[in-house]
Amino acid sequence: VTSGGESSREDEMRTPLHLALLASSSLLPPAADSLVLPPPRARAVLPVGAGRRRGRGRPSGSELRAKKYADKSRSVDELLADLDGRLDYDGRMPSKASPPGASPDGGGDGDARPAVHRFALLTILGRPNMGKSTLLNALLDERLAIATRRPQTTRHAILGVVTGERCQVAVTDTPGIIPDPSYGLQRGMMDAVRGAVNSADVYLVVTDVYSGRRKDGKEFDGTLGLGEDMLDRLRRYGRPVLVAVNKADLADEADGGDGDYDNTPPMAVEAVMAWREALPDAFAIVPCQASAGPTDPGVSALRTILLANDPDSDVGGAIRGLGRPVPGMFRGGTPSREDCAGIVPPGPPLYGPDFLTDRTDRFCASELVREALFERTGKELPYCSEVRVVSFDESRRYPDGQDGGNGGGGAIKDD
């Protein structure tokens, strides 16, 4: 580099760092004292927050988006309200534009929106021989699941659907909970229980007045016979929990009654208080007698709570049918109809109004045969016995000349 600022091609390849190294090594000629370097390239300094531009005079993507929506005077709430009015059909889930404080049946003053339909997957849980299948049949008012005196009669997760006018609840009956399964059949049944627990929206825990009591029969253990793992799941998942204290008629007989109780027996009251302590967030803990069927006050109350979204549901009357109020029976005092409807989340029905179960006729027939075998035999029949249908003849399902449009003649005899 000359003193006049002219440089050769070789010198142009040298950076200021190279020149500094040469100067420190005394390799530059004496004329280097008059070294003149070209001025650094000027760079524009943008203020903080200024966006970068691609090319000369071209706005950035964020500026284009801001300009695109600058003329939109409608807010997000207004857009949602507009869509809420355009999309209207039966069973539609409410959007963010749903008016707050609307009644569960959608019939409040000034509310022209259609009624909100609700749907829930409910799982029945409990120890073996607590009456879970009997309670399922009572809620459905149908004989779907078999029930015998032997524990662990139920080996599969059986679905039964309770359908109302504006609410549908898919109830799944599960095998009895065994905290420590010892062989393959029990482990398979516990896998079915865990799967039903993970997919449920609402839990219905079925117990009885004797479950969880110590040997003296007066005090309850810490897990109430359900197991610490299952209790921890119910507390941790944060989903609505209903507890049915079954066999209240036995508690009445133990207290000197005749089994036909009008008010909650003292032993059942103790069970209610123990379960309230174990599950303080449970929505309701209701004594019942599942073997009495759908007319039992406890069964009727549970069904009314689940179908509280229906316009003709009488939640107050069902709760009054339980008799004298028991402390701890309901969380936070006697619930309203809106409180009961809130435990079932909004959603369209997944099944038709006449749908009962997803099990086939063959499965139901095999279960009925197994129930008869367990009831009429004893130790001569192994507990692990299973019934398999080899042939299934439906040709005589209907009486002669009344085939219901499906063909066939004759009728199946109930013998």
Buried (B, 14 or more C-beta within 10 A) or exposed (E): BEEEEEBEEEEEEEEEEEBEEEEEEEEBEEEBEEEEEEEEEEEEEEEEEEEEEEEEEEBEEEEEEEEEEEEEEEEEEEEBBEEBEEEEEEBBEBEEBBBEEBBBBBEEEEBEBBBBBBBBBBBBBBBBBBBBBBBBBBBBEBBBBBBBEEBBBBBBBBBBBBBBBBBBBBBBBBBBBBEEBEEEBBEEBBEBBBBBBEEBBBBBBBBBBBBBBEEEEEEBEEBBBBBEEBBEBBBEEEBBBBBBBBBBBBBBBBEEBEBEBEBBBBBBBBBBBBBBEBBEEBBBBBBBBBBBBBEBBBBBBBBBBBBBBBBEBBBEEBBEBBBEBBEBBBBEEEBEBBBBBBBBBBBEBEBEEEBBBEBEEEBBEBBEBBBEEBEEEEEEEEEEEEBEEEEEEEEEBBEEEEBEEEEBEEEEEEE
